[in-house]
Each structure stands twice: as structure tokens, then as C-alpha cells.
Amino acid sequence: MQKMYEQIEQEISRSKVLPIDETSHYNKGKLAWCWMFASNTASFIKLTESRGMKVLQNSKFCNRNSLVVTDRYAAYNYFADKNRQICWAHLSRDFERLAHSWNIEVKVLGCYLRNVATELFALKKALLTSEIDVLRFARRARKLRKRTRYYLKKIFHLPEAIGASRVAKNILKSERMMWNFLDDSENIPLTNNHAEQQIRHYVVYRKNSYFTQSQRGNTFLERIISLYLTWKQKGLNPFQNLLSIVS
């Protein structure tokens, strides 16, 4: 399995767009982390003690000139702004929380931002189903960008909404990375949902096990889940392929 695992890592490193996600893991009762790197054709997990930037620095994905799709977690600041698309599903949830603020001004502006996210998702769906072309999508998305920036700045400058102001400030720091999909609207996803969907297979394992108890257990789990998910993505039968390895 080691050779196949390394081949998956190599395949992932060559992908033009790479969604990434991470979730908690435990090894011998100690908190650790499961990282998921998922292209359209392969999925690669890495179990580590760290959730920090050094995991990315020490990976084969560290010198990427192509794009990653992530949430706003600070470790992903390792990647250059131009090479990182911020997940709009996460942004939408941020906007939803603002829309439920006790502060009336924040609430109104949060509703506007929520509407922006809803419209953007609808535009993306229309693009992928050929209801609109790339030029129309880009033109309307740029208008949404101006509105988003305007609403966030309004929240940032509200004097009696310290928490919401801080949220708006942090999102504005990521403003460029929110819109990198405009460089290739048909191929760059708005979200890292693909990585989240793939990492759910690990989460199911986590719910039905006692995690791992050794480095050997980590090594086995990394390989078996990566192989299983990649085989499924390629339309192969995971069980037949696994049987051919062990027989």
C-alpha cells in the first residue's frame, strides 16, 4: 500500500485546484489532526500531531503555484493570496450569524451579505448548467464583490458592534482570496465542500472506533482511507482492489 499511497500524493500534488480540510483525531488518547487533500480524481489523508502551518510546509504541496481552496483558518496563510480561494460556504455561515445579530444595523447588513452569498451560489449554478456564460457570470460577480466590500466596511465602522466589527475586519483581510474564482470561473469551485465530503469518510470511522493507538495504526489508516476514496473516485471497486493487494 505504501507505493500506491505515494502515487496518490504525487497525483494530488499535480492537481490544478486542491480543496483542503482538517478535523480532529486522537492517537493514544492524545489530540492530533487528520488533514484531507482532495482533487477531482484522488484523495489523500495525513494524520499529524499538529494543526499548524508546518504540516503544509513539510508536505509535497508546499510549493504549489496552482490554487488551494480552504476556509479562513490561519495555517492556510502559508499559501500566497493569489493561490488561495476562500470557501464561500464558510463565508455564508459567517454572514448568517451577522444576519442574526442583536444589533439592528449589523442584522440588516448581515442580511444583505447573506443575500450576496445566495445570489453568488445561484450564479455559479447557472454557469455550470450553461444558463449564463462566463462573461455574464463575471460581470455580475464583480458587482457582488463591490457590494460585499461596502457592507463589510459599514459593519467594520459601527461603533457599538465590537464583535461584528472584528469579524468584518478579519473577512476584509481575506477579500482578495474571496474572489480568485473569477480567474477561472468554470473550474475553480466556490467552496471546499469536496474536501469536507471526502473527510466525512474519516469522521464516520472516528465515530465507530477508538481512533488509533500507535504510529503503525496511523500509517495503516492513512493508507487504507486514501486508497479507498481514490479508488471510488476513479470508478474502481475498492474491495476488489484491496483483495488483489492482500491476496
N, C-alpha and C positions, 0 to 999 in steps of 0.2 A: 504493500500500500504506500510505502514511503515515496517510491518513484512516481506513482500516479498523483500523490499529494503535491509533490514538487512541480509536476507538469501543470496541475491546476493553478498553482501560484504563478507560474510563468505565463499561462494564458490570461489570467486576471491582470497581470502587470502590463499586458499589451492592449487592454481594452481602452477605447477612446473615452468612455464615460463609466465611472465607477461609483455607484452608491455604497456608502459605508454606514454601519451602525454598530452599537455595542450594548451589552447588557451584563448584569452581574453573574458571577459564577463563584462556586466555593470549591476549594481544594483542601482536603483535610480540615474542614471547618473554618478555613481562613478565606476572607473575602478576596476574590480575584475577578477577572473580566473575560468575557467572550466577545471577540471582535468579528464582525462579518463584513467581508468584501465580496460584493455580488455584481457580476456583469450580466449581460443578457444570456450568456452561454455557460457560465460556471459560477460556483460559489465556494468561497474559501474562508474557513474559520480559524482563528488563532486564540488559544487560551493563554492569558498572561496574568501576572501579578499586578500589573499596572493598567490604569486607565489614562495614563498621561501621554504626552507628545512623543516620548521616547519609543513607544510602540511603533509609531509611524516612521520615526527616524531610522529604526532598525529593520524596517520591512523592505521588501522588494518594490514597494510602491512609493518610496521616499523621494525619488527623483522624477516624479510624474510631471510631464508638460501638458498632459491632457487633463480632463475635468473630473473632479470628485463631486459627489452630491451628499451633503451632510446636514445635520442640524447645526445650531449655533454653539455647541459645546466647544470650550476654549481650546482643547487639544487639537482640534482641526484647524486652528490658526496656523499650524505648521505649513499648510498649503497656501500658496500665493492667492491673493484675492481673485485674480483673473482665472485661476484654475479651480475655483470652488463655487458651486451653486448651492445656496441655502435652501433647505427644504420648505416649500410653501405649506405643507400640511402642518408643520410646527408653527409657522408664522400665523396660519389661520387660527390655531388654538390660542396663540397669544392675543390675537385680535378679538377672539370670542371672549376671553377673560376681560379685556378692556371694555367690551360692549356690556358687560355685566357689572361694571364699576358702580359704587355707591355715589361717586361724583358725577353729576349730571353732564357736565361738559365732557368728561372722559367717556362717559357712556355713549353720548351722541357721536363723538369722533370715532370711538371703537366700533360702533355700528357701521359707520362709513367705511372703515378699514375692513370690516368683515365682508361688506358688500363688494369691495375691491377684490378680495380673495375669491369670493364666489364667482364674480364675473370672469376673473382670470382662468379659473378652472373650466368654466363653460367655454371660453375662447379656445383653450387648449383642446378640449374635446371636439369642438367644431373643426379645428385644424386637422386633427388626426382622422376625422371622418370625412375630410375634404369638403366640408360645408363652406369653409373660407380658405383663402390662400395665405401663403406666408406673409405677403406684403400687408394684407389687411390685418392679420394677427399682430404683426409687429407694430403697425400704426396704432392700433387700439391698446396694445400692451404698454406702449410708451406714454400714452395718455394716463393709463392707470398708474404708471410709475410716478408721474408728476403729482397725481392726487395722493398717492401713498406718502410721498415725501412731505407734502403740505400738511396732511393730517397728523403725521408723526411729529413734525416740528411744532404744530399747535399744542399737542399734548405735552411735549417737552417743556414748553414755556408756561404751562399752567402753574401758578404759584402755590395752589393748595392741593396739589396731587403729586406728592413727592414720589410715591411708589410707581405710579403710572408714568411719571416723567422719567424715572430711571429706566423703566422698560423701553420707552420710546427712544431714549438716548442710546441704549445698547443695540436696538434694532437699526437705528440710523448708522451706527458704526459698520453694520453689515450691508448697507444699502447697495453698494456696487454688486456684491455677491448675490443679492436677491434677484438680479436681472441678467445674469450671464447667459441664461437660456435664450436670450434674444440673438446671440451669436450663431445659434443653430437650433432654431425653434422646433424643428421636426424631430430632432434626435436627442436633445437634452431634456430630461424629464423635469417637471416642476418639483418633484418630491423624491425622497429616498425610500419611498414605500416598498420598492423591490427588495432592498436590503432588510427592511423591517419584516417583510413577509418571509424571507428566507431564514431570518434569525428566529422566527417563531417555531421552527422545527426543533431548534435547540431548546427553546423555552418549554416546549412540550416534554422533551426529555428531562429537563430540570424538574418539572413538576412530578415526574414519575420515578425519580431516582434519588440517590443520596449524593448527587454530584460526583466528584472524583476524590480518590484517597491517595493518589501518588502522581508523580510526573508521568509514569508509564500510562496511567489512566487518562491523563490529559492528552498524551500523544495519540492514544488509540481513538479517543473521542473526536479530536480534531480531524483525523483522517477519515473515520467512518462517516461522519456527518458531511464533510466536504465532498467525499466521493458520492454518497447517496444523493445529495442535492444536485450535483453536477450531472450525474447520470440521468436524473429525472429531467433536467433542463434540456438535455440532448435527446430526449425521447427514448432513452435506453431503459431496460429493465434492471433496476438496482439489485434485485435479489439474484437474478441470473448472473450478473456481472460479479457480484460478491462471491457467489458459489464457484465461479471459474477461478477466482483468486485462491480460495482456500482448498479447492479440490486438487 
